[in-house]
Amino acid sequence: MARMDGRTVGIVGNQPKELAGCLDIDASAKAARFIRFCDAFSIPLVTFVDVPGYLPGREQEHGGIIRHGSKLLYAYAEATTPKIPIITRKAYGGAYVVMSSQHLRGDYNYAWPNAEV
């Protein structure tokens, strides 16, 4: 949560220093809960996107990365609050689509000049 011009906004982002910024089961579930919380109280969402994809691996597959990743996808797709994604460095594949891309009706989509989509 943060304040922008006196209004509360929800900030979603991933850390490129942790797992190279990949989305895993825990990150997807946590972000989906936060997005639904913000949507319930009409809090706008700002998403900082720097994601190379989903974390590969047997543990992730057996843990249900598809199921948990779809929770994040549905949370963004169903959110009615304003959504502003900002691509800071890279946004690849399915993980980009899930992180509030223009395909999920982001209200304003921004990207740094050196961003890769």
C-alpha positions as YAML, in Angstrom:
chain: A
units: angstrom
residues:
- id: 1
  name: MET
  ca: [0.00, 0.00, 0.00]
- id: 2
  name: ALA
  ca: [1.15, 3.51, -0.73]
- id: 3
  name: ARG
  ca: [-0.19, 7.02, -1.12]
- id: 4
  name: MET
  ca: [-0.19, 8.89, -4.42]
- id: 5
  name: ASP
  ca: [-1.49, 12.43, -4.40]
- id: 6
  name: GLY
  ca: [-3.26, 11.74, -1.12]
- id: 7
  name: ARG
  ca: [-5.05, 8.58, -2.36]
- id: 8
  name: THR
  ca: [-4.35, 5.04, -1.27]
- id: 9
  name: VAL
  ca: [-3.08, 2.70, -3.98]
- id: 10
  name: GLY
  ca: [-2.05, -0.93, -3.92]
- id: 11
  name: ILE
  ca: [1.43, -1.70, -5.24]
- id: 12
  name: VAL
  ca: [2.14, -5.11, -6.79]
- id: 13
  name: GLY
  ca: [5.59, -6.06, -7.97]
- id: 14
  name: ASN
  ca: [8.13, -8.81, -8.08]
- id: 15
  name: GLN
  ca: [11.72, -8.76, -6.90]
- id: 16
  name: PRO
  ca: [14.24, -9.55, -9.66]
- id: 17
  name: LYS
  ca: [16.89, -10.33, -7.03]
- id: 18
  name: GLU
  ca: [14.78, -13.22, -5.68]
- id: 19
  name: LEU
  ca: [14.41, -16.21, -8.04]
- id: 20
  name: ALA
  ca: [15.35, -13.85, -10.90]
- id: 21
  name: GLY
  ca: [11.86, -12.33, -10.66]
- id: 22
  name: CYS
  ca: [10.05, -15.55, -11.63]
- id: 23
  name: LEU
  ca: [6.53, -16.14, -10.41]
- id: 24
  name: ASP
  ca: [6.10, -19.22, -8.24]
- id: 25
  name: ILE
  ca: [3.17, -20.76, -6.40]
- id: 26
  name: ASP
  ca: [3.53, -18.64, -3.27]
- id: 27
  name: ALA
  ca: [3.99, -15.38, -5.17]
- id: 28
  name: SER
  ca: [0.95, -16.03, -7.37]
- id: 29
  name: ALA
  ca: [-1.32, -16.87, -4.45]
- id: 30
  name: LYS
  ca: [-0.13, -13.91, -2.37]
- id: 31
  name: ALA
  ca: [-0.57, -11.43, -5.22]
- id: 32
  name: ALA
  ca: [-4.02, -12.80, -6.06]
- id: 33
  name: ARG
  ca: [-5.20, -12.32, -2.45]
- id: 34
  name: PHE
  ca: [-3.83, -8.77, -2.37]
- id: 35
  name: ILE
  ca: [-5.48, -7.86, -5.69]
- id: 36
  name: ARG
  ca: [-8.84, -9.18, -4.52]
- id: 37
  name: PHE
  ca: [-8.46, -7.21, -1.27]
- id: 38
  name: CYS
  ca: [-7.76, -4.00, -3.19]
- id: 39
  name: ASP
  ca: [-10.66, -4.67, -5.52]
- id: 40
  name: ALA
  ca: [-13.04, -5.22, -2.59]
- id: 41
  name: PHE
  ca: [-12.26, -1.73, -1.26]
- id: 42
  name: SER
  ca: [-11.92, -0.02, -4.68]
- id: 43
  name: ILE
  ca: [-8.22, 0.67, -4.18]
- id: 44
  name: PRO
  ca: [-6.43, 1.32, -7.51]
- id: 45
  name: LEU
  ca: [-3.57, -1.03, -8.43]
- id: 46
  name: VAL
  ca: [-0.11, -0.07, -9.68]
- id: 47
  name: THR
  ca: [1.86, -3.08, -10.92]
- id: 48
  name: PHE
  ca: [5.61, -2.97, -11.50]
- id: 49
  name: VAL
  ca: [6.38, -5.73, -13.99]
- id: 50
  name: ASP
  ca: [9.84, -7.29, -14.31]
- id: 51
  name: VAL
  ca: [9.09, -10.95, -14.91]
- id: 52
  name: PRO
  ca: [10.89, -13.51, -17.08]
- id: 53
  name: GLY
  ca: [8.21, -16.17, -16.60]
- id: 54
  name: TYR
  ca: [7.00, -18.82, -14.20]
- id: 55
  name: LEU
  ca: [9.50, -20.73, -12.08]
- id: 56
  name: PRO
  ca: [10.17, -24.08, -13.77]
- id: 57
  name: GLY
  ca: [10.61, -27.27, -11.84]
- id: 58
  name: ARG
  ca: [9.07, -30.49, -10.73]
- id: 59
  name: GLU
  ca: [8.11, -29.14, -7.30]
- id: 60
  name: GLN
  ca: [6.20, -26.26, -8.87]
- id: 61
  name: GLU
  ca: [4.37, -28.57, -11.26]
- id: 62
  name: HIS
  ca: [3.35, -30.99, -8.51]
- id: 63
  name: GLY
  ca: [2.38, -28.10, -6.24]
- id: 64
  name: GLY
  ca: [-0.07, -26.75, -8.81]
- id: 65
  name: ILE
  ca: [1.60, -23.76, -10.48]
- id: 66
  name: ILE
  ca: [-1.10, -23.80, -13.18]
- id: 67
  name: ARG
  ca: [-3.89, -23.60, -10.59]
- id: 68
  name: HIS
  ca: [-2.20, -20.89, -8.53]
- id: 69
  name: GLY
  ca: [-1.10, -18.96, -11.60]
- id: 70
  name: SER
  ca: [-4.67, -18.93, -12.83]
- id: 71
  name: LYS
  ca: [-5.78, -17.43, -9.50]
- id: 72
  name: LEU
  ca: [-3.57, -14.45, -10.26]
- id: 73
  name: LEU
  ca: [-4.88, -14.25, -13.81]
- id: 74
  name: TYR
  ca: [-8.52, -14.27, -12.65]
- id: 75
  name: ALA
  ca: [-7.84, -11.76, -9.88]
- id: 76
  name: TYR
  ca: [-6.52, -9.21, -12.37]
- id: 77
  name: ALA
  ca: [-9.17, -10.04, -14.97]
- id: 78
  name: GLU
  ca: [-12.05, -9.63, -12.53]
- id: 79
  name: ALA
  ca: [-10.73, -6.53, -10.77]
- id: 80
  name: THR
  ca: [-12.85, -3.46, -11.49]
- id: 81
  name: THR
  ca: [-10.49, -0.95, -9.88]
- id: 82
  name: PRO
  ca: [-8.13, 1.10, -12.05]
- id: 83
  name: LYS
  ca: [-5.07, -0.97, -13.02]
- id: 84
  name: ILE
  ca: [-1.81, 0.65, -14.10]
- id: 85
  name: PRO
  ca: [0.99, -1.73, -15.11]
- id: 86
  name: ILE
  ca: [4.51, -0.32, -15.49]
- id: 87
  name: ILE
  ca: [7.03, -2.54, -17.29]
- id: 88
  name: THR
  ca: [10.42, -1.74, -15.80]
- id: 89
  name: ARG
  ca: [12.76, -4.19, -17.50]
- id: 90
  name: LYS
  ca: [11.38, -7.39, -19.03]
- id: 91
  name: ALA
  ca: [8.00, -9.00, -19.46]
- id: 92
  name: TYR
  ca: [7.97, -12.38, -21.16]
- id: 93
  name: GLY
  ca: [5.43, -15.06, -21.95]
- id: 94
  name: GLY
  ca: [2.51, -16.10, -19.82]
- id: 95
  name: ALA
  ca: [3.84, -14.36, -16.75]
- id: 96
  name: TYR
  ca: [3.59, -11.01, -18.56]
- id: 97
  name: VAL
  ca: [-0.02, -11.70, -19.49]
- id: 98
  name: VAL
  ca: [-0.84, -12.55, -15.87]
- id: 99
  name: MET
  ca: [0.80, -9.39, -14.45]
- id: 100
  name: SER
  ca: [-1.97, -6.97, -15.49]
- id: 101
  name: SER
  ca: [-1.01, -6.70, -19.16]
- id: 102
  name: GLN
  ca: [-2.96, -4.74, -21.72]
- id: 103
  name: HIS
  ca: [-4.70, -8.01, -22.60]
- id: 104
  name: LEU
  ca: [-6.31, -7.98, -19.15]
- id: 105
  name: ARG
  ca: [-7.71, -4.50, -19.67]
- id: 106
  name: GLY
  ca: [-5.08, -2.48, -17.83]
- id: 107
  name: ASP
  ca: [-6.33, 1.10, -17.85]
- id: 108
  name: TYR
  ca: [-2.99, 2.75, -18.68]
- id: 109
  name: ASN
  ca: [0.02, 0.71, -19.73]
- id: 110
  name: TYR
  ca: [3.50, 2.19, -19.33]
- id: 111
  name: ALA
  ca: [6.96, 0.86, -20.11]
- id: 112
  name: TRP
  ca: [10.45, 2.24, -19.56]
- id: 113
  name: PRO
  ca: [12.28, 3.00, -22.82]
- id: 114
  name: ASN
  ca: [14.56, -0.03, -22.39]
- id: 115
  name: ALA
  ca: [11.73, -2.43, -21.46]
- id: 116
  name: GLU
  ca: [11.41, -5.72, -23.34]
- id: 117
  name: VAL
  ca: [7.94, -7.07, -24.02]
...
